[in-house]
């Protein structure tokens, strides 16, 4: 795995942590904008709450699933492959899903 080989040094660990932190912070600006663009301003509050709930549940369940896979297989490679597959599925769903019809208030 690239991350484990790069993060084996102090400089590599700092570089990986900076990239992950940079992407983590960017989500908080993209979530509201994406929600309002996709669903419209009238449904922004409820849909943003659902988005954040799903994000929180994934943040809670992800480490448990990753740890279970690591314990079951003896390494973290399976965890990264499952995470990559989930991300690929998410990108596919992004291109397949169409925005709902906006209702005029």
The first five atom37 places (N, CA, C, CB, O) and aatype in JSON, in Angstrom:
{
  "aatype": [20, 20, 20, 20, 20, 20, 20, 20, 20, 20, 20, 20, 20, 20, 20, 20, 20, 20, 20, 20, 20, 20, 20, 20, 20, 20, 20, 20, 20, 20, 20, 20, 20, 20, 20, 20, 20, 20, 20, 20, 20, 20, 20, 20, 20, 20, 20, 20, 20, 20, 20, 20, 20, 20, 20, 20, 20, 20, 20, 20, 20, 20, 20, 20, 20, 20, 20, 20, 20, 20, 20, 20, 20, 20, 20, 20, 20, 20, 20, 20, 20, 20, 20, 20, 20, 20, 20, 20, 20, 20, 20, 20, 20, 20, 20, 20, 20, 20, 20, 20, 20, 20, 20, 20, 20],
  "atom_mask": [
    [1, 1, 1, 1, 1],
    [1, 1, 1, 1, 1],
    [1, 1, 1, 1, 1],
    [1, 1, 1, 1, 1],
    [1, 1, 1, 1, 1],
    [1, 1, 1, 1, 1],
    [1, 1, 1, 1, 1],
    [1, 1, 1, 1, 1],
    [1, 1, 1, 1, 1],
    [1, 1, 1, 1, 1],
    [1, 1, 1, 1, 1],
    [1, 1, 1, 1, 1],
    [1, 1, 1, 1, 1],
    [1, 1, 1, 1, 1],
    [1, 1, 1, 1, 1],
    [1, 1, 1, 1, 1],
    [1, 1, 1, 1, 1],
    [1, 1, 1, 1, 1],
    [1, 1, 1, 1, 1],
    [1, 1, 1, 1, 1],
    [1, 1, 1, 1, 1],
    [1, 1, 1, 1, 1],
    [1, 1, 1, 1, 1],
    [1, 1, 1, 1, 1],
    [1, 1, 1, 1, 1],
    [1, 1, 1, 1, 1],
    [1, 1, 1, 1, 1],
    [1, 1, 1, 1, 1],
    [1, 1, 1, 1, 1],
    [1, 1, 1, 1, 1],
    [1, 1, 1, 1, 1],
    [1, 1, 1, 1, 1],
    [1, 1, 1, 1, 1],
    [1, 1, 1, 1, 1],
    [1, 1, 1, 1, 1],
    [1, 1, 1, 1, 1],
    [1, 1, 1, 1, 1],
    [1, 1, 1, 1, 1],
    [1, 1, 1, 1, 1],
    [1, 1, 1, 1, 1],
    [1, 1, 1, 1, 1],
    [1, 1, 1, 1, 1],
    [1, 1, 1, 1, 1],
    [1, 1, 1, 1, 1],
    [1, 1, 1, 1, 1],
    [1, 1, 1, 1, 1],
    [1, 1, 1, 1, 1],
    [1, 1, 1, 1, 1],
    [1, 1, 1, 1, 1],
    [1, 1, 1, 1, 1],
    [1, 1, 1, 1, 1],
    [1, 1, 1, 1, 1],
    [1, 1, 1, 1, 1],
    [1, 1, 1, 1, 1],
    [1, 1, 1, 1, 1],
    [1, 1, 1, 1, 1],
    [1, 1, 1, 1, 1],
    [1, 1, 1, 1, 1],
    [1, 1, 1, 1, 1],
    [1, 1, 1, 1, 1],
    [1, 1, 1, 1, 1],
    [1, 1, 1, 1, 1],
    [1, 1, 1, 1, 1],
    [1, 1, 1, 1, 1],
    [1, 1, 1, 1, 1],
    [1, 1, 1, 1, 1],
    [1, 1, 1, 1, 1],
    [1, 1, 1, 1, 1],
    [1, 1, 1, 1, 1],
    [1, 1, 1, 1, 1],
    [1, 1, 1, 1, 1],
    [1, 1, 1, 1, 1],
    [1, 1, 1, 1, 1],
    [1, 1, 1, 1, 1],
    [1, 1, 1, 1, 1],
    [1, 1, 1, 1, 1],
    [1, 1, 1, 1, 1],
    [1, 1, 1, 1, 1],
    [1, 1, 1, 1, 1],
    [1, 1, 1, 1, 1],
    [1, 1, 1, 1, 1],
    [1, 1, 1, 1, 1],
    [1, 1, 1, 1, 1],
    [1, 1, 1, 1, 1],
    [1, 1, 1, 1, 1],
    [1, 1, 1, 1, 1],
    [1, 1, 1, 1, 1],
    [1, 1, 1, 1, 1],
    [1, 1, 1, 1, 1],
    [1, 1, 1, 1, 1],
    [1, 1, 1, 1, 1],
    [1, 1, 1, 1, 1],
    [1, 1, 1, 1, 1],
    [1, 1, 1, 1, 1],
    [1, 1, 1, 1, 1],
    [1, 1, 1, 1, 1],
    [1, 1, 1, 1, 1],
    [1, 1, 1, 1, 1],
    [1, 1, 1, 1, 1],
    [1, 1, 1, 1, 1],
    [1, 1, 1, 1, 1],
    [1, 1, 1, 1, 1],
    [1, 1, 1, 1, 1],
    [1, 1, 1, 1, 1],
    [1, 1, 1, 1, 1]
  ],
  "atom_positions": [
    [[0.84, -1.18, 0.0], [0.0, 0.0, 0.0], [0.88, 1.24, 0.0], [-0.95, 0.0, 1.21], [1.92, 1.29, 0.66]],
    [[0.46, 2.21, -0.74], [1.23, 3.43, -0.87], [1.25, 4.22, 0.43], [0.68, 4.29, -1.99], [2.3, 4.72, 0.84]],
    [[0.1, 4.34, 1.09], [0.03, 5.15, 2.31], [0.93, 4.57, 3.38], [-1.41, 5.23, 2.82], [1.65, 5.32, 4.04]],
    [[0.92, 3.26, 3.58], [1.74, 2.69, 4.64], [3.23, 2.8, 4.32], [1.38, 1.23, 4.85], [4.03, 2.94, 5.25]],
    [[3.62, 2.75, 3.06], [5.04, 2.89, 2.75], [5.49, 4.34, 2.86], [5.33, 2.35, 1.34], [6.62, 4.6, 3.28]],
    [[4.64, 5.28, 2.5], [5.0, 6.7, 2.6], [4.96, 7.16, 4.04], [4.06, 7.56, 1.75], [5.85, 7.9, 4.48]],
    [[3.95, 6.73, 4.79], [3.78, 7.2, 6.16], [4.73, 6.51, 7.13], [2.36, 6.98, 6.6], [4.64, 6.74, 8.34]],
    [[5.63, 5.67, 6.64], [6.6, 5.01, 7.51], [7.66, 5.95, 8.04], [7.25, 3.89, 6.77], [8.36, 5.6, 8.99]],
    [[7.8, 7.12, 7.45], [8.76, 8.12, 7.92], [7.99, 9.29, 8.53], [9.68, 8.6, 6.76], [6.79, 9.45, 8.28]],
    [[8.67, 10.09, 9.31], [8.01, 11.24, 9.94], [7.54, 12.25, 8.89], [8.97, 11.93, 10.93], [6.43, 12.77, 8.99]],
    [[8.35, 12.52, 7.89], [7.98, 13.47, 6.84], [6.81, 12.91, 6.02], [9.2, 13.77, 5.92], [5.89, 13.64, 5.68]],
    [[6.85, 11.63, 5.72], [5.76, 11.0, 4.97], [4.46, 11.03, 5.75], [6.12, 9.57, 4.63], [3.4, 11.29, 5.18]],
    [[4.54, 10.76, 7.05], [3.34, 10.79, 7.89], [2.74, 12.19, 7.93], [3.68, 10.33, 9.31], [1.52, 12.35, 7.86]],
    [[3.57, 13.2, 8.04], [3.09, 14.57, 8.04], [2.44, 14.91, 6.7], [4.24, 15.55, 8.34], [1.4, 15.56, 6.66]],
    [[3.07, 14.48, 5.61], [2.51, 14.77, 4.28], [1.15, 14.1, 4.1], [3.47, 14.3, 3.18], [0.21, 14.73, 3.61]],
    [[1.03, 12.85, 4.5], [-0.25, 12.14, 4.38], [-1.3, 12.79, 5.28], [-0.09, 10.65, 4.74], [-2.45, 12.95, 4.86]],
    [[-0.93, 13.16, 6.49], [-1.87, 13.81, 7.41], [-2.34, 15.16, 6.86], [-1.22, 14.0, 8.78], [-3.5, 15.52, 7.02]],
    [[-1.45, 15.9, 6.23], [-1.84, 17.19, 5.63], [-2.82, 17.0, 4.48], [-0.61, 17.94, 5.15], [-3.79, 17.75, 4.36]],
    [[-2.58, 16.01, 3.63], [-3.48, 15.76, 2.5], [-4.86, 15.32, 3.01], [-2.89, 14.68, 1.56], [-5.88, 15.79, 2.52]],
    [[-4.88, 14.43, 3.99], [-6.16, 13.98, 4.55], [-6.87, 15.13, 5.24], [-5.93, 12.8, 5.53], [-8.08, 15.3, 5.07]],
    [[-6.17, 15.92, 6.01], [-6.77, 17.07, 6.69], [-7.29, 18.12, 5.72], [-5.77, 17.7, 7.62], [-8.33, 18.72, 5.95]],
    [[-6.57, 18.34, 4.64], [-6.99, 19.3, 3.63], [-8.3, 18.84, 2.99], [-5.9, 19.49, 2.55], [-9.22, 19.64, 2.81]],
    [[-8.4, 17.57, 2.66], [-9.62, 17.04, 2.07], [-10.76, 17.02, 3.08], [-9.38, 15.63, 1.53], [-11.92, 17.27, 2.72]],
    [[-10.46, 16.74, 4.32], [-11.48, 16.71, 5.37], [-12.1, 18.09, 5.54], [-10.89, 16.23, 6.7], [-13.32, 18.2, 5.65]],
    [[-11.3, 19.11, 5.56], [-11.81, 20.47, 5.72], [-12.6, 20.95, 4.51], [-10.67, 21.41, 5.97], [-13.53, 21.74, 4.66]],
    [[-12.25, 20.48, 3.34], [-12.95, 20.89, 2.12], [-14.38, 20.37, 2.1], [-12.19, 20.4, 0.89], [-15.25, 20.99, 1.48]],
    [[-14.62, 19.26, 2.76], [-15.98, 18.69, 2.77], [-16.98, 19.65, 3.39], [-16.0, 17.36, 3.53], [-18.13, 19.73, 2.95]],
    [[-16.58, 20.37, 4.4], [-17.52, 21.25, 5.1], [-17.93, 22.45, 4.25], [-16.91, 21.73, 6.39], [-18.95, 23.08, 4.54]],
    [[-17.18, 22.77, 3.23], [-17.62, 23.8, 2.3], [-18.39, 23.21, 1.13], [-16.42, 24.59, 1.79], [-19.24, 23.88, 0.54]],
    [[-18.11, 21.96, 0.79], [-18.78, 21.34, -0.35], [-20.14, 20.75, 0.01], [-17.91, 20.25, -0.92], [-21.05, 20.78, -0.82]],
    [[-20.31, 20.24, 1.22], [-21.59, 19.63, 1.61], [-22.77, 20.59, 1.48], [-21.5, 19.12, 3.04], [-23.75, 20.23, 0.83]],
    [[-22.72, 21.79, 2.06], [-23.88, 22.68, 1.94], [-24.13, 23.13, 0.5], [-23.69, 23.89, 2.82], [-25.27, 23.2, 0.05]],
    [[-23.05, 23.44, -0.22], [-23.21, 23.9, -1.6], [-23.78, 22.8, -2.49], [-21.87, 24.37, -2.16], [-24.65, 23.07, -3.32]],
    [[-23.31, 21.59, -2.32], [-23.82, 20.47, -3.12], [-25.27, 20.18, -2.77], [-22.97, 19.23, -2.9], [-26.07, 19.91, -3.66]],
    [[-25.6, 20.21, -1.51], [-26.97, 19.94, -1.08], [-27.94, 20.98, -1.64], [-27.06, 19.91, 0.45], [-29.02, 20.64, -2.12]],
    [[-27.57, 22.23, -1.58], [-28.47, 23.28, -2.08], [-28.57, 23.24, -3.6], [-27.99, 24.67, -1.61], [-29.63, 23.53, -4.16]],
    [[-27.49, 22.9, -4.28], [-27.52, 22.81, -5.73], [-28.36, 21.62, -6.18], [-26.11, 22.69, -6.3], [-29.12, 21.72, -7.14]],
    [[-28.23, 20.51, -5.49], [-28.92, 19.28, -5.9], [-30.4, 19.29, -5.53], [-28.25, 18.08, -5.26], [-31.24, 18.93, -6.35]],
    [[-30.73, 19.7, -4.31], [-32.1, 19.63, -3.81], [-32.85, 20.96, -3.84], [-32.09, 19.1, -2.42], [-34.08, 20.97, -3.78]],
    [[-32.14, 22.07, -3.92], [-32.8, 23.37, -3.89], [-32.79, 23.96, -2.49], [-34.23, 23.25, -4.39], [-32.58, 23.27, -1.49]],
    [[-33.01, 25.27, -2.45], [-32.92, 25.99, -1.18], [-34.02, 25.63, -0.2], [-32.95, 27.48, -1.43], [-33.81, 25.67, 1.01]],
    [[-35.2, 25.27, -0.7], [-36.32, 25.0, 0.21], [-36.12, 23.71, 1.0], [-37.62, 24.92, -0.59], [-36.68, 23.57, 2.1]],
    [[-35.36, 22.78, 0.48], [-35.14, 21.51, 1.17], [-33.73, 21.39, 1.75], [-35.4, 20.35, 0.22], [-33.32, 20.32, 2.18]],
    [[-33.0, 22.49, 1.75], [-31.6, 22.44, 2.17], [-31.43, 22.03, 3.62], [-30.96, 23.77, 1.96], [-30.54, 21.23, 3.92]],
    [[-32.23, 22.55, 4.51], [-32.06, 22.28, 5.94], [-32.24, 20.81, 6.29], [-33.02, 23.1, 6.73], [-31.4, 20.24, 6.98]],
    [[-33.31, 20.21, 5.84], [-33.56, 18.81, 6.19], [-32.59, 17.87, 5.49], [-34.99, 18.43, 5.84], [-32.12, 16.91, 6.09]],
    [[-32.28, 18.14, 4.24], [-31.37, 17.26, 3.51], [-29.94, 17.39, 4.0], [-31.43, 17.57, 2.02], [-29.19, 16.41, 4.01]],
    [[-29.54, 18.58, 4.41], [-28.21, 18.76, 4.97], [-28.09, 18.01, 6.3], [-27.89, 20.25, 5.15], [-27.04, 17.45, 6.61]],
    [[-29.16, 18.01, 7.08], [-29.17, 17.24, 8.32], [-29.04, 15.75, 8.07], [-30.43, 17.52, 9.11], [-28.31, 15.06, 8.78]],
    [[-29.75, 15.26, 7.07], [-29.64, 13.84, 6.71], [-28.24, 13.5, 6.21], [-30.68, 13.47, 5.65], [-27.7, 12.44, 6.52]],
    [[-27.66, 14.39, 5.42], [-26.31, 14.18, 4.91], [-25.31, 14.08, 6.06], [-25.91, 15.31, 3.96], [-24.44, 13.21, 6.07]],
    [[-25.44, 14.99, 7.03], [-24.51, 14.97, 8.15], [-24.74, 13.76, 9.05], [-24.65, 16.25, 8.97], [-23.79, 13.23, 9.63]],
    [[-25.98, 13.31, 9.17], [-26.26, 12.1, 9.95], [-25.61, 10.89, 9.29], [-27.78, 11.87, 10.09], [-24.98, 10.07, 9.97]],
    [[-25.75, 10.77, 7.98], [-25.12, 9.67, 7.26], [-23.61, 9.74, 7.38], [-25.53, 9.68, 5.78], [-22.95, 8.71, 7.54]],
    [[-23.06, 10.93, 7.31], [-21.61, 11.12, 7.44], [-21.13, 10.68, 8.83], [-21.23, 12.6, 7.17], [-20.1, 10.04, 8.97]],
    [[-21.91, 11.05, 9.85], [-21.55, 10.66, 11.22], [-21.64, 9.16, 11.44], [-22.44, 11.36, 12.21], [-20.77, 8.57, 12.08]],
    [[-22.69, 8.54, 10.91], [-22.82, 7.09, 11.04], [-21.69, 6.36, 10.32], [-24.17, 6.63, 10.5], [-21.16, 5.37, 10.83]],
    [[-21.32, 6.85, 9.15], [-20.21, 6.24, 8.41], [-18.9, 6.42, 9.18], [-20.1, 6.86, 7.0], [-18.06, 5.51, 9.2]],
    [[-18.72, 7.57, 9.8], [-17.52, 7.81, 10.59], [-17.46, 6.93, 11.83], [-17.45, 9.25, 10.99], [-16.37, 6.62, 12.32]],
    [[-18.61, 6.53, 12.33], [-18.66, 5.65, 13.49], [-18.48, 4.18, 13.08], [-19.99, 5.84, 14.23], [-17.74, 3.44, 13.72]],
    [[-19.18, 3.77, 12.0], [-19.16, 2.37, 11.59], [-17.9, 2.0, 10.79], [-20.39, 2.06, 10.76], [-17.44, 0.86, 10.86]],
    [[-17.35, 2.95, 10.05], [-16.19, 2.66, 9.2], [-15.0, 2.07, 9.94], [-15.76, 3.9, 8.51], [-14.46, 1.05, 9.5]],
    [[-14.57, 2.67, 11.04], [-13.43, 2.09, 11.76], [-13.72, 0.69, 12.32], [-13.04, 3.01, 12.9], [-12.82, -0.15, 12.36]],
    [[-14.95, 0.45, 12.73], [-15.28, -0.89, 13.22], [-15.21, -1.92, 12.09], [-16.68, -0.9, 13.85], [-14.68, -3.02, 12.28]],
    [[-15.75, -1.57, 10.94], [-15.71, -2.49, 9.8], [-14.28, -2.68, 9.33], [-16.59, -1.97, 8.64], [-13.86, -3.8, 9.04]],
    [[-13.52, -1.58, 9.25], [-12.12, -1.68, 8.86], [-11.31, -2.52, 9.84], [-11.51, -0.3, 8.75], [-10.47, -3.32, 9.42]],
    [[-11.56, -2.35, 11.12], [-10.87, -3.15, 12.13], [-11.24, -4.62, 12.06], [-11.17, -2.63, 13.51], [-10.39, -5.49, 12.23]],
    [[-12.53, -4.88, 11.82], [-12.97, -6.27, 11.67], [-12.3, -6.93, 10.47], [-14.51, -6.34, 11.53], [-11.83, -8.06, 10.56]],
    [[-12.25, -6.22, 9.35], [-11.58, -6.77, 8.17], [-10.09, -6.97, 8.42], [-11.79, -5.84, 6.96], [-9.52, -7.97, 7.98]],
    [[-9.46, -6.04, 9.11], [-8.04, -6.19, 9.41], [-7.79, -7.38, 10.32], [-7.5, -4.91, 10.06], [-6.83, -8.13, 10.13]],
    [[-8.66, -7.57, 11.32], [-8.51, -8.72, 12.21], [-8.78, -10.03, 11.48], [-9.44, -8.58, 13.41], [-8.12, -11.04, 11.73]],
    [[-9.74, -10.01, 10.58], [-10.12, -11.23, 9.86], [-9.07, -11.65, 8.84], [-11.45, -11.03, 9.16], [-8.84, -12.84, 8.65]],
    [[-8.44, -10.67, 8.2], [-7.5, -10.99, 7.12], [-6.04, -10.88, 7.54], [-7.75, -10.09, 5.95], [-5.16, -11.34, 6.81]],
    [[-5.77, -10.3, 8.68], [-4.39, -10.18, 9.15], [-3.67, -8.95, 8.63], [-3.64, -11.38, 8.75], [-2.46, -8.82, 8.83]],
    [[-4.37, -8.04, 7.99], [-3.75, -6.81, 7.48], [-4.82, -5.83, 7.07], [-2.81, -7.12, 6.29], [-6.01, -6.14, 7.07]],
    [[-4.38, -4.64, 6.72], [-5.33, -3.58, 6.38], [-5.61, -3.48, 4.88], [-4.81, -2.26, 6.87], [-6.39, -2.63, 4.46]],
    [[-5.01, -4.32, 4.07], [-5.22, -4.25, 2.62], [-6.69, -4.43, 2.26], [-4.37, -5.31, 1.91], [-7.22, -3.69, 1.43]],
    [[-7.37, -5.39, 2.87], [-8.79, -5.63, 2.57], [-9.63, -4.42, 2.95], [-9.3, -6.89, 3.33], [-10.59, -4.08, 2.25]],
    [[-9.29, -3.76, 4.05], [-10.03, -2.57, 4.46], [-9.91, -1.47, 3.41], [-9.51, -2.06, 5.81], [-10.9, -0.8, 3.09]],
    [[-8.71, -1.28, 2.88], [-8.51, -0.25, 1.86], [-9.21, -0.63, 0.56], [-7.02, -0.04, 1.61], [-9.75, 0.24, -0.12]],
    [[-9.22, -1.92, 0.21], [-9.9, -2.34, -1.01], [-11.41, -2.16, -0.89], [-9.57, -3.81, -1.33], [-12.06, -1.73, -1.85]],
    [[-11.97, -2.48, 0.26], [-13.41, -2.28, 0.48], [-13.73, -0.78, 0.44], [-13.87, -2.9, 1.84], [-14.73, -0.38, -0.16]],
    [[-12.91, 0.03, 1.06], [-13.13, 1.48, 1.04], [-13.05, 2.01, -0.4], [-12.1, 2.21, 1.94], [-13.85, 2.86, -0.79]],
    [[-12.09, 1.51, -1.18], [-11.97, 1.94, -2.58], [-13.2, 1.51, -3.38], [-10.7, 1.35, -3.21], [-13.67, 2.27, -4.23]],
    [[-13.72, 0.32, -3.13], [-14.92, -0.15, -3.83], [-16.13, 0.7, -3.47], [-15.19, -1.62, -3.5], [-16.94, 1.03, -4.34]],
    [[-16.27, 1.06, -2.2], [-17.38, 1.91, -1.78], [-17.26, 3.29, -2.43], [-17.42, 2.05, -0.23], [-18.26, 3.86, -2.86]],
    [[-16.05, 3.82, -2.51], [-15.85, 5.12, -3.16], [-16.17, 5.04, -4.65], [-14.4, 5.6, -2.96], [-16.79, 5.95, -5.2]],
    [[-15.76, 3.96, -5.31], [-16.06, 3.79, -6.73], [-17.58, 3.7, -6.95], [-15.37, 2.53, -7.29], [-18.1, 4.28, -7.9]],
    [[-18.26, 2.99, -6.08], [-19.72, 2.9, -6.16], [-20.35, 4.27, -5.96], [-20.26, 1.91, -5.12], [-21.33, 4.61, -6.63]],
    [[-19.81, 5.06, -5.06], [-20.33, 6.41, -4.81], [-20.16, 7.29, -6.04], [-19.62, 7.04, -3.61], [-21.07, 8.05, -6.39]],
    [[-19.02, 7.2, -6.69], [-18.8, 8.0, -7.9], [-19.75, 7.56, -9.0], [-17.33, 7.88, -8.38], [-20.29, 8.39, -9.72]],
    [[-19.96, 6.26, -9.13], [-20.91, 5.74, -10.12], [-22.32, 6.25, -9.84], [-20.88, 4.2, -10.13], [-23.02, 6.68, -10.76]],
    [[-22.74, 6.2, -8.6], [-24.07, 6.7, -8.22], [-24.2, 8.2, -8.47], [-24.35, 6.39, -6.76], [-25.27, 8.68, -8.82]],
    [[-23.11, 8.93, -8.3], [-23.12, 10.36, -8.55], [-23.45, 10.66, -10.01], [-21.78, 10.98, -8.16], [-24.19, 11.6, -10.3]],
    [[-22.9, 9.87, -10.91], [-23.14, 10.1, -12.33], [-24.47, 9.54, -12.81], [-22.03, 9.49, -13.14], [-25.03, 10.02, -13.8]],
    [[-25.0, 8.54, -12.12], [-26.26, 7.91, -12.52], [-27.46, 8.67, -11.96], [-26.31, 6.46, -12.06], [-28.48, 8.81, -12.65]],
    [[-27.36, 9.15, -10.74], [-28.5, 9.81, -10.07], [-28.81, 11.15, -10.73], [-28.2, 10.01, -8.57], [-27.91, 11.9, -11.11]],
    [[-30.07, 11.41, -10.84], [-30.53, 12.7, -11.38], [-31.13, 13.51, -10.23], [-31.58, 12.49, -12.53], [-31.75, 12.94, -9.33]],
    [[-30.96, 14.81, -10.27], [-31.54, 15.64, -9.2], [-33.06, 15.53, -9.21], [-31.11, 17.12, -9.37], [-33.67, 15.4, -10.27]],
    [[-33.68, 15.59, -8.03], [-35.15, 15.56, -8.0], [-35.74, 16.82, -8.62], [-35.67, 15.4, -6.56], [-35.07, 17.86, -8.69]],
    [[-36.97, 16.72, -9.07], [-37.64, 17.88, -9.65], [-37.88, 18.92, -8.56], [-38.98, 17.46, -10.32], [-38.41, 18.6, -7.5]],
    [[-37.49, 20.13, -8.83], [-37.65, 21.2, -7.84], [-39.09, 21.67, -7.82], [-36.71, 22.37, -8.14], [-39.69, 21.92, -8.87]],
    [[-39.63, 21.81, -6.63], [-41.01, 22.25, -6.45], [-40.99, 23.75, -6.13], [-41.72, 21.43, -5.31], [-40.28, 24.2, -5.23]],
    [[-41.76, 24.49, -6.87], [-41.82, 25.95, -6.63], [-42.67, 26.2, -5.39], [-42.41, 26.71, -7.87], [-43.75, 25.63, -5.22]],
    [[-42.17, 27.06, -4.54], [-42.9, 27.38, -3.3], [-43.98, 28.38, -3.51], [-41.96, 27.88, -2.25], [-44.68, 28.75, -2.57]]
  ]
}
